Amino acid sequence: MNAMSDVAAINRFAKVLEDSEARKLGIRTTAARERIAGRLGVAPGTLENIRRLRTKIVPNWLMNKVRLELVAVLQSEIRRLEHEIHLARQIGSDHRDSSLHEAEAQLAAARKILEGEVK
């Protein structure tokens, strides 16, 4: 990968991480950024700069940490969605139910990201 593709990739990863954390916890993106930065061992401003494309290069160690965090978040999301789908089928939800369709679509999207985007 070259520096430009690393910056674009980490930008996408950071967006997914922050948006997912904010949605899951019902908090603002800035609060989610602080939590994620703490787990990654970087300042929240670093993630903000990445998200706003203000960085020119991405250190290898940071790319690896962000990638590992994204994989963990996606795997957790996949487990949660599989559980929701399983429960919906156990209670006899109709296969045409919109919430079941939405969960299945989100599950497919998470799997696609995990299989294709994160290398």
N, C-alpha and C positions, 0 to 999 in steps of 0.2 A: 504494500500500500504506500501511497505517497502522502505527503503532509496534508494536502487539500482533501483527500478522501478520508483521512483520519479525522480531520476537523469536522467534516460533514457527518461521518459515522457517529462520533461521540456526541455531536449536537442532537442527532436523532435519538440516541440512547438516553441522553440526559432529559430530553423532553418526555420520553415514555416513562422514565423513572419518576420524575417530578409529578407529572400528571396522574400517574397511577397512585402514587403515595397520597397526593392531595385528595383524589376521589375516594380512595379506600378509607381514609381517616376523616374526611369531611372538613379539611383545613385548606387554607390558602396555599398557593404554590410556593410562596416565599417561606412559609413555615415548613413545608415539605422539603424544600431545598436545604434548609438548615439541618433537618433530620438526616437526609441522605448524605450531606457533606460530612456530618459527624461519623457516619458509618464508613465513609470512604477515606476519612482522615485528611480532608482538605477544607479550606475556608469556603463558606457559602458564596463568596464573591467569585471564586474560581468557577463554580458551577454556573453562576449567573453569566460570567464572561463566555463560557462555553455555549450556553444557551443563546446568547445574543451574538454569537459568532465574532467575538472580539479577540479571539486567540489565533495565533498563527501556527503554532505547533502543539502537538499533544504528546507528553512524555509517555513512553511505553508502559511504565508502571501504572499511570493513571488510566490509560485505555484498558489495561487488564482488569483493574479494580472495578471500573464502570461496567465492563462486559460481564464480570462475575456477578455483580449486584443485579444487573438486568436479568441474567439467567435465573437467579434466585427468585426475583420478583415474578417473572413469567411462570416459573414452575409452581410457585405458590398460587398464582392466579388460575393456572390450569387445574390444580387440585380443587380449588374452591368451586370453579365452574363445573367440574365433573361431579362434585358432590351435589350441587344444586340440580343438575340434570338428573342424577340418580334419584334424588328425593322427589322431583317432579314426576318421574316415571313411576315411582313406587306408589304415589298417591293417586295415580291414574289420570294425570294431566293429559289433555288431548294433544296429539302431535301437532295440531294446528295452533296451539296456544302461542301467542306472540312472545311471552316472556321465555318460554322454552326455546323458541326459534332464536331469540336474541342471545340467550346463554350459549346455544350451540354455535352461533356465528362468532361470538366473542372467543369461544374455545378454539375454533378453527383459526381465527386471526392470531391468537397467542401462540398456537402451535406453528403456524406459518412463520411468525417472527422468530421463534426459537430455532426452527429448523433452517431457515433461509438467511436471516439477517445476521444472527449472532454466530460467528465462526470461531 
